[in-house]
Amino acid sequence: MKIIIAGAGEVGTHLAKMLSNEDQDIILLDNDQAKLDSIDSNYNLMTWNGSTSSFQTLRNLGVDECDLYIAVTPFETRNITSCSIAKRLGAKKTVARIDNSEFLQPQNGKILKEVGADFLIYPENLAAEEINLSLSHNWARYWGELHGGGLVLIGVKLHDDSPLIDTQLKDITITSHDFHVAAIKRNNETIIPNGNDFLKHDDIVYFITTPPFINEVRELCGKRKRVIKKAMIMGATRITTRFAQLYGDKYNIRIIESDRALCEDIATRLPDCEVVHGDGRDIEVLRENNIYQYDAFLAMTDSSETNILSCLTAKEFGVPKTVADVENLQFFSQAENLNIGTIINKKLLASSRIFKILLDADESNAKFLVLADAEVAELVAKPGSKITKAPVKDLKLPFGMTLAALVRGERCELISGGTKIEPDDYVVVFCLSGTFSRVEKLFS
């Protein structure tokens, strides 16, 4: 499959590196040679210096043979223009990164599709939705619903109060196969486990289950429910603005921002939120704003380090739920190992959404796990594919993958060794980064 990525910024570069591991024909386009030079030569992709809005450049790249054209420069108008040109020149599908919520309205999205932008990606909107999920299910580090909630993917960090600690997976007594341990994040490594693996203290364990057994998973992890009503946010960023616009009626929000002009601007745009001028890194400012009375603390500044440290401070004040925006991928794994609750990253969220489009997945059903070194997707078992030939235990699946659950017709069920995949089943697959192309072949 030929994929052209227009824009070698953070999202474009991360996406190009991720897709280059999947045996795809990747071209990364940008007019800034320094950005292109920063791409490690070990990645299986081609770089091209040129304008994303140039007809001749896109013709030279063979855009007429392009299966997916992705415009992710920092400028939404340039992205839409680029997609429009690519579409008219023959690109099969186009994706444009935007930063204007007005474009997401159905009547406006229809117009943009007519001019050539098939799909729209709004990273701040994805981040706001992810934050709301984390506050709604605040005992979990990660929460994802598939097939209208028929299957639930839950990531939980195990502490001393969990009876699962030091338990071997094959020894966990499950009378009716109520959940499946699909992945374990330990230190800086993601493990796709088998029955011989043990669960350890501070592991982030990813379960897949069905709605009737969510409370069972929660209790086994030693967690309890909380109701989030009051949220303090540090940093009046675009994520903060979008979150307040979408969920300001659901939460009592107070925003702390050190830039006075930005405070005045956001107070005008978000009249239902309290806006305080102050430095959220200052413990005295947090005390003056009664941080200990809040149910959640969201660190959304442009500094990953500041967000991580501020969440640790909020935890010391006893705030039950903290969320940190960690855009620097170098800090992502380290942040996951700390006791700071949920980590969000716009690059990973946007890349996951684009990856779904690449697989031609139904965006309303498919949910991808946002990990830097692992992937999860729904794949359809084609008639005659290898995955349908025998029960799962007899398939000799490659290392680094597991089949977690399936959807057959209207029924959602977990997969065990005795499960036999049938044609047209939707199967939830976990695999390590770089192995997805091999996994996909099993379903073809």
Helices and strands as residue ranges (DSSP letters): E 2-6, H 10-20, E 25-30, H 33-37, E 46-49, H 55-60, G 63-65, E 68-71, H 76-88, E 93-97, G 101-104, H 106-115, E 119-121, H 123-136, E 142-146, E 151-157, G 169-171, E 179-186, E 189-191, E 204-209, G 211-213, H 214-220, E 230-234, H 238-247, E 252-257, H 260-269, E 274-277, H 283-288, G 291-293, E 296-299, H 304-316, E 321-325, H 329-337, E 342-344, H 346-358, E 374-380, G 386-388, G 392-394, E 401-408, E 411-414, E 426-432, H 436-442
